[in-house]
């Protein structure tokens, strides 16, 4: 969908408007419930980990936020805009890194980013300027003419993050972004996403099944079998459950299906 600056140029909302707000979200597929009464809100500049085992509903939640799926009950707002009734405004404020890579391997890095910019209504000069800016931020300025197939897995993920930020979104969704990466590349991506929150004010929702990607102080949403079981930082969750580690807290929550959201 092509989004022009005029279409997305509504009057700014209040600064306290959540970057993402989900209310009472239900979704079924083939008669089977996939998500049940999911509610959450993420503020600007906040890094939030959506933690759950494979099949928990993380990718389905992302698909509903981005409207790859749409037959659901409940409300989803991005920057205060409803993803159905105000789709253009809502999706002008979101960037996405999907679990499966979606870059064109035969195009250069900058060509991939410029194409994305064109989809958001940027002219060639503006798209090129934004591409260079975003590549500098992810440390890939020296690779802008390189074909994507020549990059490492970690470099490709950084290109996808740069692409997701081309149109200056308020919210960045990352669905299992470290799948297939080595430990060093995984750590580097986690650190980069945190810097985006601090330096750019971007809200990040990071979906993963890997507990070691959660840093001290991170807000954690535990999703299991389509239900949101917990919402709090790692220290709060371990204290409330009387365990020593987040891994133990996660096992307790998933095993018992207990809900400890505030």
N, C-alpha and C positions, 0 to 999 in steps of 0.2 A: 504494500500500500504506500502510495506516495504522499508525503506529508510536507506541506509548504510552511514557511515561517508565518505567513498570514493566517493559515488555518490554526496553527498552534499558538498564535500570539494573543491569547486572551489576557484579560487583566490578571496580574499576579494574585495568588491566593495568600491568605495569612501565613506568616512564617511557621506557625505551629501546626499547620495542616500536615498530617502524616504522609510520608512518601508512599506508603502502602497501607491500606486498610482493608481487611477481609472480615466480613460479618456473617456468621451462621451459614457457612458454605457447606452444601451437600452436593455430592455427585455420585451417580450410579452408572454402571456400564454393563449392559447385558443382564439387567435385573439384579446385579450385585452391587452393594454399596462399596464405594471406593474412598470417599471422604464423608465425614459425619460431623456436622456442627463445628466446623473449624472457624475460629475467630482469632485475629491477630492484628497488630498495628506496628509499623516500623517508622521511626522518626528519621529526619534528614541527618546524615552523618553517622548513622548507627550501623554497626556490623553485627549481624544476627546469623547464627548457625542453625539451619534446619537439619536436625540429626535424626536419622531413622534407618532401619535396615532396608535392604533391597525389597521393593514391593510395599513399602509403607505408605506410598501415596505422594512422595515428594515431586516426582516428575509430573504427575497428574495435576497437582496444585500449580506448578509452573505453567502447564498447558492451559489451565483455566485463566490464570492471570494474563497470559499473552493471547488468549482466545483461540488457541489451536483447538481446544474443546470449548463448547459453549452451553451445552444442555445441562444446566445446573440450577440449584436454588441457592439464594443468598446474594450478598452484595460484595463487589470488589471495586475499590477506588484507588487510583494512582495519582498522587498529588492533589487529591480532592475530586478528581474527575472519574465518573462511572465508566467502566470499560465497555459497557453496552451503549448507554445513552449518549456518552461523550467520547466515543472511541478514538477519534483523531487526536483530541487533546490528551487523553490518557496515554496513548501509546507513543506520543511524541516525548513522553517523560520517562520512558523505560528503555533499558538496554539489556540484552540477553546473551549469555554464553551457554549454549546447549550442551548436553552430555556428549552427543555425537558431534565431531568436528564438522563445520559447514563452510570452511574456506575453499575457494577454487585453487587447487594445487598448481595449475598451470599459469595463473596470473601472478604478478609480483605482489609483494606486500602492500605497497601503496595503491596498486590498482584494486585490490580487494577492498581497501578502506574507502577509496574514492567512489566505487560502485555503491557501497552502502550509503555514503553521503548523498549521492544522486537520488536514491530512493527516498531520502528525507528532504528533498527539494533544494539541495545545495547545487550551485553552479560549479563548473570544473575548478575554477580558481579557489573558491571557498573550500571545496572538498579537499583539494590538495593541501591547502593551508592547515585545515583541521587534521588531516592525516599526518602531516609532519609533526604537528604539536603532540598528538596522541602517541606517536611512535617514540618521540623524545621522552615522554612520561613513562613509557614502559621499557625504556632502555634499548630500543631497536632502531635508532636513527640511521645507523650504519648498514641496516639491512633493507632499507625501503625499496630498493630495486631488485632485491633477491626474489626468485620464484619461491612460493610457499613450500613446494615439495622439498626444497633444499634445507629447510629449517628443522631444528630439533622439535620434539614434542612440546617441551616447555616454551620454546619460542613461539610456536604456533598458538598455544593458549594465550600468550601475551598479546599476540596480534588480534585474537578474537576479543580480548578485553578492550584493546584499543579501538576496535571496530564498534563494540557496544557503546563506547563513550563518544563516538564521533558527533552525535547530535546533542551532547550535554544533557543526558537524562538525569532525573532526580533519583532514580532507582536502578540498580544493577542486579540482575538475577544470574546466579552461577549454579548450574546443575551438575553436580559431581565433576567439577572442572579439572581435578587432578587425576582422573582415571588414566592409567597407563603411563604416568610420569614417575621418574625416579624420586628418591627422597629429597634430594637437593632442590629439584624443580618444584616439587610440591610445597616445600617450605617457602621458596621464593614467591610463589603465587599467593600463598596465604598472607605473607608480609605485604605484598603489593596491594592486595585488596584492602588491608587495614589502612595503608597509607592513603588510599583513595578516600576513605571515610574522613580521615583527619585533615587531609590537605585540600580536598575538593568538595567536601560536604555531601558526597554521594552516599545514599543508603545502600547497603549491600545485604542481600539474602543469599547465603552460601549453603547449598544443599549437599550433604555428604553422609556416608555411613561410617566414616573413619573418625573415631574419637580423638586420635592424636592431632587432628586438624583444629581442634578447639583450643584457643589460648586462654590463659587465666584472665578473668574479667569479661570474656565474651558472653553475650546473652545467648542462651540455648533454647530452642524449641524442639521438644522430643515428639516426633510423629511416629505412630505405630498403628498399623491396620486402619489407616484413615482417620485416626483420632489424635488430637493434640493432647498429650499426656502431661507435659510440663513446660513451663515458661519461666526462665530465671537464669542467672549466671551460674557457672559450674560450682562455685563455692556455696551458693545458696542451696542448690539441689543436693549436694552431698551432705550438708548440715541437716537439712530437713529430713533426709532419709536415713541419717545416722550411719553413713558409710565414709570410707576414706578417699575414694577416687570417683571421678566422673564415670569411669567404666563400670564400677560397681553400682552406681546410681542408675545408669542406663539399663543394666541387666535387671535390676529390681523393678524398674518402671515397665519394661517390656515384658518381663516374666509375669508380673501381677496384673498389668493393665491398669494400675492405679493412676489416678489423675491428681496432680498437685499444682495445677495452674492457679495463680492468684485471681 
